[in-house]
Amino acid sequence: MWRNRNFLILMFGLAVSSTGLWVGIIGNLEFLQKNVESSFLQALIILAGFLVGIFLAPMAGRIIDRSNKRKILIYAGFARCAAIFFMYLAIAYNNVWWMVVYTLVIGISGTFSQPAMQTMLPLIVKKEELLDANGVNMNIFTASRIVGTALGGVMLVGMSLFAVYTVTLISYVILLISTFFLNVEEKPKETDKSGRKENFFRTLGELYPIVKKQPKVVYGIFLLIPAYLFLAGFNLMVIEISDLQDNPGIKGILYTTEGVCVFIGTFLSKKFFRDNPKLSYMFAITFIIATAHTSLYLADHPVMSILSFGLFGLAAGTLFPVVTTIFQTEVPSDYHGRFFSIKGMVDNIIFQALMLLTGLFLDTIGFFNMVIGFGITSFIIASVILLQYMAKGNRNKRGPVAVTK
């Protein structure tokens, strides 16, 4: 895998662009804190980019399945670079609406680039190396988040927001250039001459019978929900914890702690789940995530907040590479683009709802009641899925019941 030229180019581009992405996210948070007081409105603006993904995902999935993935990544790269100039306008005119345009363009780019990269990985690495590749992918993104947030924080101390987003632009340009060096052989796909428009229900109708036959995929989808409950409000919770402790420095500590624990989690995923990613272990990891969320009730104590984020990072670092590998291996490759696009669309809807809910709860019931409510919800979701899984297992063991007269 480490001698695979395409894989190294893809990971290099991901490392550089992800670092720039997180530098930009720190800039986003700084811009919002200066211009928007309400946590709920901050969440609305952050989520603006996801809205476009909801409408484009079905079309994006079909295009990705039937087009050259490298070209899609190149076009998405151009859009990502162009988006930075809208953020320059937002800063120059101190106008939040230009930031909304920026997030929309970034959202369009992500709607195509993220599923395209996930479908490209199985094309450039061997099947037995997929778990390692997904682990490396997640580790690079996590390392970039640590470096990017630290770099963004340092830059904000003595530099302007223009400089922060210039670093982000440079990283996107490097990613775009590196994409031109990819050389991936793809089998030509048949074009759809039916003339039917792409939409969510048509694509879902095509995917449903495929996914239904793969129980690991179905359970994997639902097991991600408790992790999404935590991730959707990640940035807003970090801001709130910083205010609770009256300590701006805790932001970087929480990001770093969670990131280091993600590294450990991905190592554990490769060690214990390489050959057989058992769902029973996945349930245990989901309960750990619920525990991490609930323990944030003590987040006004620095040590407890660090432990909570560390526990979540450990569990998430184990869960996500394994579940992604299940999706890539269990779903037929001809449906990868549509599957990952629809999954990304559903993820966006979930993230929108949960982030808006997080912002609303922070403004109304407060941080402590919110984390207890979300934590209990995670426990309930994991328990219901586990009981259903156990009941199905018991039915399979009993087999068909003989009918006697």
Secondary structure, DSSP 8 states (H G I E B T S, - for coil): -TT-HHHHHHHHHHHHHHHHHHHHHHHHHHHHHHH---HHHHHHHHTHHHHHHHHHHHHHHHHHHHS-HHHHHHHHHHHHHHHHHHHHHHHHHT-HHHHHHHHHHHHHHHHHHHHHHHHHHHHHS-GGGHHHHHHHHHHHHHHHHHHHHHHHHHHHHHS-HHHHHHHHHHHHHHHHHHHTT------------S-----HHHHHHHHHHHHHT-HHHHHHHHHTHHHHHHHHTHHHHHHHHHHHHT-TTHHHHHHHHHHHHHHHHHHHHHHHSSS---HHHHHHHHHHHHHHHHGGGGTTSHHHHHHHHHHHHHHHHHHHHHHHHHHHHHS-GGGHHHHHHHHHHHHHHHHHHHHHHHHHHHHTT-HHHHHHHHHHHHHHHHHHHHHHHHHHHHHHHH-S-----
